[in-house]
Amino acid sequence: MGTPHISSTREIIPDWIDYNGHMNMAFYNVLFDEAADEFYPLIGIGADYAKTRQLTTYTAEFHICYLRELHLGAKVQVHSWILDYDAKRFHSFQEIHHEDGWVAATGEALALHIDMTGPRVAPMPDDIFGGFSAFAEAHKPDTWPERAGRAIGLKRK
């Protein structure tokens, strides 16, 4: 599926385990978010960007598909791709990979580039957009992921 950005390895900790004995749904989102925090500085839109330039990103929408349970002590990495982008927004896709190779969950996001003085949606400055574009082209899938763009709803006959 193309070359993803691969996060550092994380271990599932006791605080993330719910009363069903597996990782609580909220912490899948934590893993996806922390993986993005690892690659954002590589493209110039990390925490320093917000502090020094008063520009950042906000998540407009996030969709998780839970595929397999994660349990205490499991080691995982998050694979991230950029599906599409323009100067004001980007569409990303992520997978949580268990150390044994299977995918535990997928996450899909639409993020907006924000001028914090508004706050309002604004285009990325040229220097940032250039770096973002290079990253996106290096980390795009070869084909559209099967789970990307899914809608939630009950199918009726």
Secondary structure by P-SEA (a helix, b strand, c coil): ccccccccccccccccccccccccaaaaaaaaaaaaaaacccccccaaaaaaccccccccbbbbbbcccccccccbbbbbbbcccccccbbbbbbbbcccccccbbbbbbbbbbcccccccccccaaaaaaaaaaaaaccccccccccccccccccc
